[in-house]
């Protein structure tokens, strides 16, 4: 029988998505009592990352409309005997729609692959032979004998037909000789059978030695010689290896565009596929929160080392740093000077309001034209740096450009980093932090209803398995919100996931590639994220490509045309020769996007609803909302996500105590100490092994607050 939960909490959190997890960690860090629940059997909720078999299960669940067995929630609220209102919580998320998948794997294996498979099977039989005794193999005082290969059943098979025939003739002659022997004495065949049955895994040479001994010792001495030979064989026989260890696992089939789905199934566990991919700005609020909370060791990161753009029908590298700009062949010498001058202005645009005040309410592209940027430069700034659209106005465009430039150089020649093992690692990092400070976690559990006191429209708690759990605050993901307080969602994100055989832009090194391109005939923008095996997103030889845009129709309608521009979709088993990446599997779906406009005004003031991932590039919206919720509960004077003390910094005497520190927290390590590896996110406490191809390119963000900028930022401040 399950134990009851404690009945009173400062805050109850429903959903383990990023904003909910950040709020839970921040509250627990300052001493609040937190209960964190999730109805799923995995963390990160709408922000999660799946292995491929986990993704297939998620697909099945979201294509099934029937409620799970045992669900009794009613869509209507009711009032209990204590005049408390109970608002039922939806039993499952209803945020996914228009989900379509398609497999492009070959239906039959290619002929050369069949031959290779046959060779592999033969090789496996040979690999499973028992190891022969090296000393016996090198012995020269024994007569030459035909070799034997032992099957798994212990039966001897001759390697050549001639040897087999010779043995048959010899056996026939021996049988004729045996007929003349006395019936009371053991025959040669019986001796040989006894040896084979008791020593099925002995070496071939030992078996032949026994045959010679039995041929020369007949009559009354046969039994004695047989016993001596068995003892000799047992002494010389190597230790028996259990069958479990001797049978090697069959090698996995090769990974390529010609593989069949049955071969692909063997790689399911090597995928980490995100539902809502996003980039971390190197100086964005999420990275700053991870550093300030001192939880960088809970996740690992990799620099996004390839930012590209779609220009004149081809994919081109975007010049980010000063050296990239001046070495680029896509920009003329005059354009380079114009671009550098404009980027320098963007870094400090707030102090030059007179230069853009006329364009505040006008499209950003008009301001670019006023700065004499050529159409070529307008494309780079609008789509590759600001990641904006033709509808973006000037102020948001300048802010986006500055955010891009400020993040350059902190972790190499890129403004972005990517979490190894996927975005789903980030909410889990904050869940671990919450648990360290007393937060109580339970998956596969969700409240049945929210309890509200109608006298003052205040949430007093939730019902969980018939038990009333009281709380002062309820933080709730939008998909958990009772129908009474929901408005119809009109905002959706169109998403697509493709598994391909090669990169959009081939490189010698492992890549995380980002591409932002305008949406055809729409004015919107499609963000493309390409991940290789160095991020643990897929096995070596395959790529995972995400397409994301704001919805205008179904995801397939919004994204298919652009996907066909960049990728090749086979129409048959033999249609796989293309300069574009070949698609092996695809998925389209629409993902609901929510904000405060989708919530009724009657929502109790002590219930805080969190946003869904949305189509934004970074995590600014989620982190800003998490901080706002925290401050509404604890006030603005309480520090948001103070650092977890390192065990080595906890000092029991008062020598190094800082003012106001009652537990003796030491000072932050110096830059030299940090560079020596303090806080390395590649520590052994991570639950996964780092992919071999990424160990030399992982990003350490633990000491990045003092990291020097590279020439990327020097180029914009000169």
C-alpha positions as CSV (number, residue, x, y, z in Angstrom):
1,X,0.0,0.0,0.0
2,X,1.3,3.4,-1.0
3,X,2.1,5.9,1.7
4,X,0.2,9.1,1.9
5,X,1.9,12.4,0.9
6,X,2.6,15.1,3.4
7,X,-0.5,17.3,3.4
8,X,0.9,20.9,3.4
9,X,3.2,22.7,1.1
10,X,4.3,26.2,0.3
11,X,4.0,25.4,-3.5
12,X,2.8,22.5,-5.6
13,X,4.1,22.4,-9.1
14,X,2.3,20.4,-11.9
15,X,4.5,19.6,-14.9
16,X,8.2,19.3,-15.2
17,X,8.8,21.6,-18.1
18,X,11.5,24.2,-18.1
19,X,9.7,27.2,-16.5
20,X,8.0,25.0,-13.9
21,X,11.3,23.3,-13.0
22,X,13.1,26.6,-12.7
23,X,10.5,28.0,-10.4
24,X,10.5,24.8,-8.3
25,X,14.3,25.0,-7.9
26,X,14.3,28.7,-7.1
27,X,11.6,28.2,-4.4
28,X,13.3,25.2,-2.8
29,X,16.7,27.0,-2.8
30,X,15.3,29.7,-0.5
31,X,13.6,27.2,1.9
32,X,10.1,26.8,0.4
33,X,8.5,23.3,0.8
34,X,7.8,22.1,-2.8
35,X,5.9,19.1,-4.2
36,X,6.6,18.6,-7.9
37,X,4.3,16.2,-9.9
38,X,4.1,15.0,-13.5
39,X,1.5,12.8,-15.0
40,X,4.0,11.4,-17.5
41,X,6.6,8.7,-16.9
42,X,9.4,11.0,-18.0
43,X,10.7,14.5,-17.0
44,X,10.6,17.7,-19.0
45,X,7.0,17.5,-20.1
46,X,6.5,19.5,-23.3
47,X,10.3,20.3,-23.4
48,X,11.4,16.6,-23.3
49,X,13.8,14.6,-25.4
50,X,13.0,11.0,-26.5
51,X,14.9,8.0,-27.6
52,X,13.3,6.7,-30.8
53,X,11.4,3.9,-29.1
54,X,10.2,6.5,-26.6
55,X,9.2,8.8,-29.5
56,X,7.1,6.0,-31.1
57,X,5.3,5.5,-27.8
58,X,4.6,9.2,-27.6
59,X,3.3,9.2,-31.2
60,X,0.9,6.4,-30.4
61,X,-0.4,8.2,-27.3
62,X,-1.0,11.4,-29.2
63,X,-2.8,9.6,-32.0
64,X,-5.1,8.0,-29.5
65,X,-8.1,10.1,-28.5
66,X,-9.7,7.7,-26.0
67,X,-9.0,8.5,-22.3
68,X,-6.8,6.0,-20.5
69,X,-8.4,3.2,-18.5
70,X,-9.5,4.2,-15.1
71,X,-9.9,7.9,-15.8
72,X,-13.0,9.3,-14.1
73,X,-12.3,13.0,-14.3
74,X,-15.3,15.0,-15.4
75,X,-15.0,18.2,-17.4
76,X,-17.5,20.0,-15.1
77,X,-16.5,21.5,-11.8
78,X,-18.4,20.5,-8.6
79,X,-18.8,21.6,-5.0
80,X,-18.1,19.4,-2.1
81,X,-19.8,19.2,1.4
82,X,-17.4,21.9,2.7
83,X,-18.5,24.4,0.0
84,X,-15.2,24.1,-1.8
85,X,-15.2,24.1,-5.5
86,X,-13.3,21.3,-7.3
87,X,-12.1,22.0,-10.9
88,X,-11.1,18.7,-12.7
89,X,-7.7,18.7,-14.3
90,X,-7.4,17.1,-17.8
91,X,-6.2,13.5,-17.7
92,X,-3.8,14.1,-20.6
93,X,-2.1,16.8,-22.6
94,X,-4.1,18.0,-25.6
95,X,-1.4,20.1,-27.1
96,X,-0.5,18.0,-30.2
97,X,-2.4,17.8,-33.4
98,X,-2.1,16.9,-37.1
99,X,0.6,14.4,-36.3
100,X,1.9,12.6,-39.5
101,X,4.8,10.2,-39.8
102,X,6.3,8.4,-42.8
103,X,9.1,5.9,-43.3
104,X,11.4,6.2,-46.3
105,X,13.6,3.2,-45.5
106,X,14.1,0.5,-48.1
107,X,11.5,-2.2,-48.1
108,X,14.1,-4.9,-49.1
109,X,17.8,-5.1,-48.4
110,X,20.1,-4.4,-51.4
111,X,21.7,-7.5,-53.0
112,X,25.3,-6.5,-52.0
113,X,24.0,-6.0,-48.4
114,X,22.5,-9.5,-48.5
115,X,25.8,-11.0,-49.6
116,X,27.6,-9.0,-46.9
117,X,25.1,-10.3,-44.3
118,X,25.7,-13.9,-45.4
119,X,29.4,-13.4,-45.0
120,X,28.9,-11.9,-41.6
121,X,26.8,-14.9,-40.5
122,X,29.6,-17.3,-41.6
123,X,32.1,-15.2,-39.8
124,X,30.0,-15.4,-36.6
125,X,30.1,-19.2,-36.7
126,X,33.9,-19.1,-36.9
127,X,34.1,-16.5,-34.1
128,X,32.1,-18.8,-31.9
129,X,34.6,-21.7,-32.1
130,X,36.3,-22.7,-28.9
131,X,39.8,-21.4,-28.6
132,X,42.3,-24.1,-29.4
133,X,45.3,-24.7,-27.1
134,X,48.2,-22.9,-28.7
135,X,50.7,-25.4,-27.3
136,X,48.9,-28.3,-28.9
137,X,48.6,-26.5,-32.2
138,X,52.4,-26.0,-32.4
139,X,53.2,-29.7,-31.4
140,X,55.1,-31.6,-34.1
141,X,55.3,-35.1,-32.5
142,X,51.6,-35.8,-33.3
143,X,50.4,-37.1,-36.7
144,X,48.7,-34.6,-39.0
145,X,44.9,-34.8,-38.7
146,X,42.1,-33.0,-40.5
147,X,40.8,-29.9,-38.7
148,X,37.4,-29.8,-37.1
149,X,35.1,-26.8,-36.4
150,X,32.8,-27.2,-33.5
151,X,29.3,-26.1,-33.8
152,X,27.3,-24.7,-30.8
153,X,25.8,-28.2,-30.3
154,X,29.3,-29.8,-30.0
155,X,29.2,-31.8,-33.2
156,X,32.3,-32.2,-35.4
157,X,32.2,-31.0,-39.0
158,X,35.0,-31.7,-41.5
159,X,36.3,-28.7,-43.3
160,X,36.9,-30.4,-46.6
161,X,34.9,-33.1,-48.5
162,X,38.1,-35.2,-49.1
163,X,38.9,-35.4,-45.5
164,X,35.3,-36.3,-44.7
165,X,35.4,-39.2,-47.2
166,X,38.7,-40.4,-45.9
167,X,37.3,-40.5,-42.4
168,X,34.3,-42.4,-43.5
169,X,36.4,-45.1,-45.2
170,X,38.6,-45.4,-42.1
171,X,35.5,-45.7,-39.9
172,X,34.1,-48.4,-42.1
173,X,37.4,-50.4,-41.9
174,X,37.4,-50.0,-38.2
175,X,33.8,-51.3,-37.9
176,X,34.8,-54.4,-39.8
177,X,37.7,-55.0,-37.4
178,X,35.4,-54.4,-34.4
179,X,33.1,-57.3,-35.4
180,X,35.9,-59.7,-34.6
181,X,36.4,-58.3,-31.1
182,X,34.9,-59.9,-28.0
183,X,31.4,-58.5,-27.2
184,X,32.5,-58.2,-23.5
185,X,35.2,-55.6,-24.2
186,X,34.7,-52.0,-25.1
187,X,35.0,-51.3,-28.8
188,X,36.8,-48.4,-30.5
189,X,33.6,-46.8,-31.4
190,X,32.4,-46.9,-27.8
191,X,35.7,-45.4,-26.7
192,X,35.5,-42.6,-29.3
193,X,31.9,-41.9,-28.4
194,X,32.8,-41.7,-24.7
195,X,35.6,-39.2,-25.4
196,X,33.4,-37.1,-27.7
197,X,30.5,-36.9,-25.2
198,X,32.6,-36.0,-22.2
199,X,35.0,-33.6,-24.0
200,X,32.9,-32.0,-26.7
201,X,34.8,-28.7,-26.4
202,X,38.4,-30.2,-26.3
203,X,40.9,-29.3,-29.1
204,X,40.9,-31.2,-32.4
205,X,44.4,-32.4,-31.9
206,X,43.6,-34.0,-28.5
207,X,40.7,-35.9,-30.2
208,X,43.1,-37.3,-32.8
209,X,45.6,-38.3,-30.2
210,X,42.9,-40.4,-28.5
211,X,42.1,-42.1,-31.8
212,X,45.8,-43.1,-32.2
213,X,46.0,-44.4,-28.6
214,X,42.9,-46.5,-29.0
215,X,44.1,-48.0,-32.3
216,X,47.3,-49.3,-30.7
217,X,45.9,-50.5,-27.4
218,X,43.2,-53.1,-27.9
219,X,42.1,-56.0,-25.9
220,X,42.4,-56.1,-22.1
221,X,44.4,-52.8,-21.8
222,X,41.8,-50.6,-23.7
223,X,39.9,-49.5,-20.6
224,X,43.1,-48.6,-18.7
225,X,44.4,-46.5,-21.7
226,X,41.1,-44.8,-22.1
227,X,41.1,-43.7,-18.4
228,X,44.7,-42.4,-18.7
229,X,43.9,-40.5,-21.9
230,X,40.8,-38.8,-20.4
231,X,42.9,-37.6,-17.4
232,X,45.5,-36.2,-19.8
233,X,42.9,-34.4,-21.8
234,X,41.3,-32.9,-18.7
235,X,44.7,-31.6,-17.5
236,X,45.6,-30.0,-20.9
237,X,42.1,-28.6,-21.6
238,X,41.8,-24.8,-21.2
239,X,39.1,-23.6,-18.7
240,X,35.6,-23.9,-20.1
241,X,34.1,-20.6,-21.0
242,X,30.3,-20.3,-20.4
243,X,28.2,-20.3,-23.6
244,X,26.9,-16.9,-22.7
245,X,30.3,-15.3,-23.0
246,X,31.5,-17.4,-26.0
247,X,28.6,-16.4,-28.2
248,X,29.4,-12.9,-29.4
249,X,26.6,-10.5,-30.1
250,X,25.9,-10.1,-33.8
251,X,27.4,-6.8,-35.2
252,X,24.9,-4.1,-35.9
253,X,24.1,-3.5,-39.6
254,X,25.7,-0.6,-41.3
255,X,24.1,2.9,-41.0
256,X,23.4,4.4,-44.4
257,X,20.7,5.5,-46.7
258,X,20.1,2.0,-48.0
259,X,19.3,0.4,-44.6
260,X,15.9,-1.2,-44.0
261,X,13.7,-0.5,-41.0
262,X,14.4,-3.8,-39.3
263,X,18.1,-2.8,-39.2
264,X,17.2,0.7,-38.1
265,X,15.4,-0.7,-35.0
266,X,18.7,-1.8,-33.5
267,X,19.7,1.9,-33.1
268,X,16.5,3.1,-31.4
269,X,18.3,3.7,-28.1
270,X,21.0,5.8,-29.7
271,X,18.6,8.7,-30.5
272,X,17.8,11.7,-28.4
273,X,15.1,13.6,-30.3
274,X,13.7,16.9,-29.0
275,X,10.1,17.9,-29.1
276,X,10.9,21.6,-28.9
277,X,14.5,22.4,-30.0
278,X,15.9,25.7,-29.1
279,X,19.4,27.4,-29.0
280,X,21.0,28.7,-25.8
281,X,22.5,32.2,-26.3
282,X,26.0,32.2,-24.7
283,X,25.0,35.3,-22.7
284,X,21.3,34.5,-22.5
285,X,19.2,34.3,-19.3
286,X,19.3,30.5,-19.2
287,X,23.1,30.2,-19.3
288,X,23.4,33.0,-16.7
289,X,20.9,31.1,-14.5
290,X,22.9,27.9,-14.8
291,X,26.1,29.7,-13.9
292,X,24.6,31.6,-11.0
293,X,23.0,28.5,-9.6
294,X,26.2,26.6,-9.9
295,X,24.5,23.6,-11.6
296,X,26.6,23.4,-14.8
297,X,27.8,20.0,-13.8
298,X,24.3,18.7,-14.3
299,X,24.5,19.1,-18.1
300,X,27.0,19.1,-20.9
301,X,27.1,21.5,-23.8
302,X,28.6,21.8,-27.3
303,X,29.2,24.9,-29.4
304,X,27.0,25.5,-32.4
305,X,29.8,25.6,-34.8
306,X,28.0,26.2,-38.1
307,X,25.5,29.0,-38.8
308,X,24.4,29.0,-42.4
309,X,22.0,30.8,-44.6
310,X,20.1,29.9,-47.8
311,X,21.4,32.4,-50.4
312,X,20.8,32.2,-54.2
313,X,19.8,28.6,-54.1
314,X,22.7,27.3,-52.0
315,X,23.6,27.0,-48.4
316,X,26.4,29.3,-47.4
317,X,28.3,30.0,-44.1
318,X,27.4,33.1,-42.2
319,X,30.4,35.3,-41.3
320,X,30.1,35.8,-37.6
321,X,33.5,37.1,-36.3
322,X,35.5,39.9,-37.6
323,X,38.0,37.5,-39.3
324,X,35.0,35.7,-40.9
325,X,33.6,38.9,-42.3
326,X,36.9,40.0,-43.9
327,X,37.7,36.5,-45.3
328,X,34.2,35.9,-46.7
329,X,33.9,35.7,-50.5
330,X,30.2,36.4,-50.3
331,X,30.7,40.0,-49.4
332,X,32.5,42.7,-51.3
333,X,35.2,44.9,-49.8
334,X,32.8,47.9,-49.6
335,X,30.1,45.8,-48.1
336,X,32.4,44.5,-45.4
337,X,33.2,48.0,-44.2
338,X,29.5,48.9,-44.3
339,X,28.5,45.8,-42.4
340,X,31.2,46.3,-39.7
341,X,30.1,49.9,-39.2
342,X,26.5,48.8,-38.8
343,X,27.2,46.0,-36.3
344,X,29.3,48.4,-34.2
345,X,26.2,50.7,-34.1
346,X,23.9,47.8,-33.0
347,X,26.1,47.0,-30.0
348,X,25.4,50.5,-28.5
349,X,22.2,51.4,-30.3
350,X,20.4,52.6,-27.1
351,X,22.7,55.5,-26.9
352,X,21.9,56.6,-30.5
353,X,18.2,56.9,-30.4
354,X,18.2,59.8,-32.8
355,X,19.5,57.5,-35.6
356,X,16.5,55.2,-35.5
357,X,13.6,57.0,-33.8
358,X,11.9,57.6,-37.1
359,X,11.7,53.9,-37.8
360,X,10.5,52.7,-34.3
361,X,7.1,51.5,-35.7
362,X,8.4,50.6,-39.2
363,X,9.8,47.3,-40.4
364,X,13.4,46.6,-39.5
365,X,14.2,46.0,-43.2
366,X,13.4,49.7,-43.9
367,X,15.9,50.8,-41.3
368,X,18.5,48.6,-42.9
369,X,17.9,50.2,-46.2
370,X,18.2,53.7,-44.6
371,X,21.7,52.6,-43.3
372,X,22.7,51.9,-47.0
373,X,22.9,48.1,-46.6
374,X,22.8,46.3,-49.9
375,X,20.2,43.6,-50.5
376,X,23.0,41.0,-49.9
377,X,23.8,42.6,-46.5
378,X,20.1,42.9,-45.6
379,X,19.7,39.2,-46.1
380,X,22.6,38.4,-43.8
381,X,21.5,40.8,-41.0
382,X,17.8,40.1,-41.2
383,X,17.8,36.3,-41.6
384,X,21.2,35.1,-40.3
385,X,22.0,37.5,-37.4
386,X,18.7,39.0,-36.1
387,X,16.8,35.8,-37.1
388,X,13.9,38.2,-37.9
389,X,11.3,38.4,-40.6
390,X,10.2,41.1,-43.0
391,X,7.3,41.9,-40.6
392,X,9.7,42.5,-37.6
393,X,9.8,46.1,-36.5
394,X,13.0,48.1,-35.9
395,X,13.3,47.9,-32.1
396,X,12.9,44.1,-31.8
397,X,15.2,43.8,-34.8
398,X,17.9,45.9,-33.1
399,X,17.5,43.9,-29.8
400,X,17.8,40.6,-31.6
401,X,20.9,41.8,-33.5
402,X,22.6,43.0,-30.3
403,X,21.8,39.7,-28.5
404,X,23.5,37.8,-31.3
405,X,26.6,40.0,-31.2
406,X,26.9,40.0,-27.4
407,X,26.9,36.3,-27.3
408,X,29.7,36.0,-29.9
409,X,33.1,34.9,-28.6
410,X,32.1,33.6,-25.2
411,X,32.4,30.0,-26.1
412,X,34.2,30.1,-29.4
413,X,33.2,31.7,-32.7
414,X,29.5,31.2,-32.2
415,X,26.7,32.9,-30.2
416,X,25.0,29.6,-29.4
417,X,25.5,26.4,-27.5
418,X,23.6,23.1,-27.5
419,X,23.0,20.7,-24.6
420,X,24.4,17.2,-25.3
421,X,21.6,14.6,-25.0
422,X,19.0,17.3,-25.9
423,X,16.9,20.1,-24.5
424,X,15.3,17.7,-22.1
425,X,18.4,17.8,-20.0
426,X,17.9,21.4,-18.9
427,X,14.6,21.0,-16.9
428,X,16.1,17.9,-15.3
429,X,19.1,20.0,-14.1
430,X,16.8,22.3,-12.2
431,X,14.7,19.4,-10.9
432,X,17.9,17.9,-9.4
433,X,18.7,21.3,-7.8
434,X,15.2,21.4,-6.3
435,X,15.5,17.8,-5.0
436,X,18.9,18.7,-3.3
437,X,17.0,21.3,-1.3
438,X,14.2,19.1,-0.2
439,X,11.8,19.2,-3.2
440,X,9.6,16.1,-3.4
441,X,9.2,14.5,-6.8
442,X,6.7,12.0,-8.2
443,X,6.2,11.0,-11.8
444,X,3.1,9.2,-13.2
445,X,1.1,11.3,-10.7
446,X,-1.3,14.1,-11.4
447,X,-3.9,15.9,-9.4
448,X,-7.4,15.0,-10.1
449,X,-8.7,18.5,-9.4
450,X,-7.9,21.9,-8.1
451,X,-9.6,22.9,-4.9
452,X,-10.8,26.6,-4.7
453,X,-12.4,28.5,-1.8
454,X,-15.2,30.4,-3.5
455,X,-15.4,33.0,-0.8
456,X,-12.3,34.7,-2.0
457,X,-11.5,32.7,-5.2
458,X,-8.3,31.3,-3.8
459,X,-6.7,27.9,-4.5
460,X,-6.4,26.0,-1.3
461,X,-4.9,22.8,-2.7
462,X,-5.3,19.8,-4.9
463,X,-6.8,16.3,-4.7
464,X,-4.4,13.5,-5.3
465,X,-5.6,9.9,-5.1
466,X,-8.5,11.1,-2.8
467,X,-6.1,12.9,-0.5
468,X,-6.3,16.7,0.0
469,X,-2.9,18.4,-0.3
470,X,-2.9,22.0,0.8
471,X,-0.7,24.7,-0.7
472,X,-0.3,28.4,-0.7
473,X,0.7,28.6,-4.4
474,X,0.0,26.4,-7.4
475,X,2.3,26.6,-10.4
476,X,0.7,24.8,-13.3
477,X,1.7,24.0,-16.9
478,X,-0.9,25.2,-19.4
479,X,-1.9,21.7,-20.4
480,X,-2.9,20.9,-16.8
481,X,-5.2,24.0,-16.5
482,X,-8.8,23.0,-15.9
483,X,-11.1,23.7,-18.9
484,X,-13.0,26.3,-16.9
485,X,-10.0,28.7,-16.9
486,X,-8.8,28.0,-20.5
487,X,-9.6,30.1,-23.5
488,X,-9.5,28.5,-26.9
489,X,-5.9,28.3,-28.1
490,X,-5.3,30.0,-31.5
491,X,-1.5,30.0,-31.5
492,X,0.3,26.9,-32.7
493,X,3.8,26.0,-33.8
494,X,4.4,23.8,-36.8
495,X,7.2,21.3,-36.2
496,X,8.9,18.6,-38.3
497,X,11.6,16.0,-37.6
498,X,13.6,14.3,-40.2
499,X,16.3,11.6,-40.0
500,X,18.7,11.9,-42.9
501,X,21.9,10.3,-44.2
502,X,24.2,13.4,-44.5
503,X,24.6,17.0,-43.5
504,X,23.0,20.0,-45.2
505,X,26.6,21.3,-45.5
506,X,29.2,18.7,-45.2
507,X,32.2,19.4,-42.9
508,X,35.2,17.5,-41.7
509,X,34.2,17.9,-38.1
510,X,31.1,17.1,-36.1
511,X,28.6,19.9,-36.4
512,X,25.6,21.5,-34.9
513,X,24.1,23.5,-37.7
514,X,21.6,26.3,-37.5
515,X,19.8,27.8,-40.5
516,X,17.1,30.5,-40.5
517,X,15.4,31.1,-43.8
518,X,12.3,33.1,-44.9
519,X,9.1,31.2,-45.4
520,X,8.0,31.1,-49.0
521,X,5.2,33.6,-49.9
522,X,4.4,34.3,-46.2
523,X,6.8,36.7,-44.6
524,X,7.5,34.3,-41.8
525,X,10.6,32.4,-40.9
526,X,11.6,28.7,-40.7
527,X,14.3,27.7,-38.2
528,X,16.3,24.6,-39.1
529,X,18.4,22.7,-36.5
530,X,20.6,19.9,-37.7
531,X,22.3,17.6,-35.1
532,X,24.9,14.9,-35.6
533,X,26.2,12.1,-33.5
534,X,28.5,14.5,-31.5
535,X,25.5,15.8,-29.7
536,X,24.2,12.2,-28.9
537,X,21.1,13.0,-31.0
538,X,21.7,10.0,-33.3
539,X,24.1,7.2,-34.2
540,X,27.2,8.0,-36.3
541,X,26.3,8.2,-40.0
542,X,22.8,9.7,-39.4
543,X,21.5,13.3,-38.7
544,X,18.4,14.6,-37.0
545,X,17.0,17.7,-38.6
546,X,14.3,19.9,-37.0
547,X,12.1,22.4,-38.8
548,X,10.1,25.0,-36.7
549,X,7.8,27.9,-37.7
550,X,4.7,29.6,-36.5
551,X,1.6,27.9,-37.8
552,X,-0.5,29.1,-40.6
553,X,-2.0,25.7,-41.4
554,X,-1.0,22.1,-40.7
555,X,2.6,21.4,-40.0
556,X,3.0,19.5,-43.3
557,X,1.4,22.4,-45.2
558,X,3.7,24.9,-43.6
559,X,7.0,23.0,-43.9
560,X,6.9,20.5,-46.7
561,X,7.8,22.9,-49.5
562,X,10.9,24.2,-47.6
563,X,11.8,20.6,-46.7
564,X,11.8,19.6,-50.3
565,X,14.1,22.5,-51.2
566,X,16.7,21.3,-48.7
567,X,16.2,17.5,-48.5
568,X,15.6,14.6,-50.9
569,X,12.5,12.4,-50.3
570,X,12.9,9.0,-52.0
571,X,9.9,7.8,-54.1
572,X,11.2,4.2,-54.4
573,X,13.8,1.9,-53.0
574,X,16.3,2.9,-55.8
575,X,15.6,6.6,-55.6
576,X,18.4,7.4,-53.2
577,X,21.1,9.2,-55.3
578,X,21.1,12.9,-54.5
579,X,23.4,15.7,-53.5
580,X,20.9,16.6,-50.9
581,X,20.5,14.7,-47.6
582,X,18.3,11.7,-48.2
583,X,15.3,11.5,-45.8
584,X,14.8,8.1,-44.1
585,X,12.0,9.0,-41.7
586,X,9.8,12.1,-41.2
587,X,7.3,13.4,-38.7
588,X,5.1,16.5,-38.8
589,X,3.0,17.9,-36.0
590,X,1.4,21.0,-34.6
591,X,2.3,22.1,-31.1
592,X,0.0,24.4,-29.1
593,X,1.6,27.7,-28.0
594,X,0.1,29.5,-25.0
595,X,0.5,32.7,-23.1
596,X,-1.5,34.7,-20.6
597,X,-4.0,35.6,-23.3
598,X,-5.3,32.0,-23.3
599,X,-6.3,32.2,-19.6
600,X,-9.6,33.3,-18.2
601,X,-9.7,36.3,-15.9
602,X,-11.4,34.1,-13.3
603,X,-8.2,32.2,-12.6
604,X,-7.3,32.5,-8.9
605,X,-4.5,34.9,-8.1
606,X,-2.4,32.2,-6.4
607,X,-2.4,29.9,-9.4
608,X,0.5,30.7,-11.8
609,X,0.3,29.3,-15.3
610,X,3.5,28.7,-17.3
611,X,4.0,29.0,-21.0
612,X,4.6,26.3,-23.6
613,X,7.8,26.2,-25.6
614,X,6.6,28.2,-28.6
615,X,8.6,29.0,-31.8
616,X,11.1,31.4,-30.3
617,X,14.7,30.7,-30.9
618,X,15.9,31.0,-27.3
619,X,14.7,30.6,-23.7
620,X,14.2,34.3,-22.9
621,X,10.4,34.1,-22.5
622,X,10.5,31.0,-20.3
623,X,13.2,32.3,-18.0
624,X,11.6,35.7,-17.7
625,X,8.3,34.2,-16.7
626,X,10.0,31.9,-14.2
627,X,11.7,34.8,-12.5
628,X,8.4,36.8,-12.5
629,X,6.6,34.0,-10.8
630,X,9.3,33.6,-8.2
631,X,9.3,37.3,-7.4
632,X,5.5,37.4,-7.1
633,X,5.8,34.6,-4.4
634,X,9.0,35.6,-2.6
635,X,9.3,39.3,-3.4
636,X,12.0,41.2,-5.3
637,X,14.4,41.3,-2.4
638,X,14.9,37.5,-2.5
639,X,17.7,36.3,-4.7
640,X,16.7,34.3,-7.7
641,X,18.6,31.0,-8.0
642,X,21.6,31.6,-5.6
643,X,24.5,29.3,-6.1
644,X,24.6,25.8,-4.7
645,X,27.7,25.7,-2.5
646,X,30.4,23.3,-3.6
647,X,31.3,20.7,-1.0
648,X,35.0,21.8,-1.0
649,X,33.8,25.4,-0.3
650,X,32.0,24.5,2.9
651,X,34.5,25.3,5.7
652,X,33.8,24.4,9.3
653,X,35.8,27.2,10.9
654,X,35.4,31.0,10.6
655,X,38.6,31.8,8.9
656,X,37.2,32.3,5.4
657,X,33.7,33.2,6.2
658,X,32.1,35.9,4.1
659,X,29.9,38.5,5.9
660,X,26.4,37.1,6.3
661,X,27.5,33.6,5.6
662,X,26.7,31.4,8.6
663,X,28.0,28.1,7.1
664,X,31.4,29.4,6.0
665,X,31.0,29.5,2.2
666,X,34.4,30.2,0.7
667,X,35.1,32.6,-2.1
668,X,34.7,31.8,-5.7
669,X,37.7,30.1,-7.3
670,X,40.1,32.4,-9.1
671,X,40.2,32.4,-12.9
672,X,43.4,30.3,-12.8
673,X,41.7,27.7,-10.6
674,X,38.6,27.7,-12.8
675,X,40.7,27.1,-15.9
676,X,42.3,24.1,-14.2
677,X,39.0,22.3,-14.4
678,X,36.8,23.6,-11.5
679,X,33.2,22.8,-12.2
680,X,33.9,20.9,-15.4
681,X,30.6,19.7,-16.8
682,X,32.2,16.5,-18.1
683,X,32.5,15.1,-14.6
684,X,31.8,11.5,-13.8
685,X,28.5,12.3,-12.1
686,X,26.7,12.7,-15.4
687,X,24.5,9.7,-16.1
688,X,25.6,9.3,-19.7
689,X,28.9,8.7,-21.4
690,X,30.1,11.6,-23.5
691,X,30.2,10.7,-27.2
692,X,33.7,10.0,-28.4
693,X,33.5,12.5,-31.2
694,X,32.5,15.4,-28.9
695,X,34.9,15.1,-26.0
696,X,37.3,17.7,-27.4
697,X,34.6,20.2,-28.3
698,X,32.4,20.3,-25.2
699,X,31.7,23.7,-23.7
700,X,32.5,24.3,-20.0
701,X,30.1,27.1,-18.9
702,X,30.9,26.9,-15.2
703,X,33.5,29.6,-15.2
704,X,32.3,31.5,-18.3
705,X,31.4,34.7,-16.5
706,X,35.0,35.8,-16.8
707,X,35.7,34.2,-20.1
708,X,37.5,36.5,-22.5
709,X,35.8,37.4,-25.7
710,X,37.4,36.4,-29.0
711,X,37.8,38.5,-32.1
712,X,34.1,37.9,-32.8
713,X,33.1,40.7,-30.4
714,X,36.3,42.8,-31.0
715,X,35.0,43.2,-34.5
716,X,31.8,44.9,-33.4
717,X,33.4,47.2,-30.8
718,X,36.3,48.6,-32.7
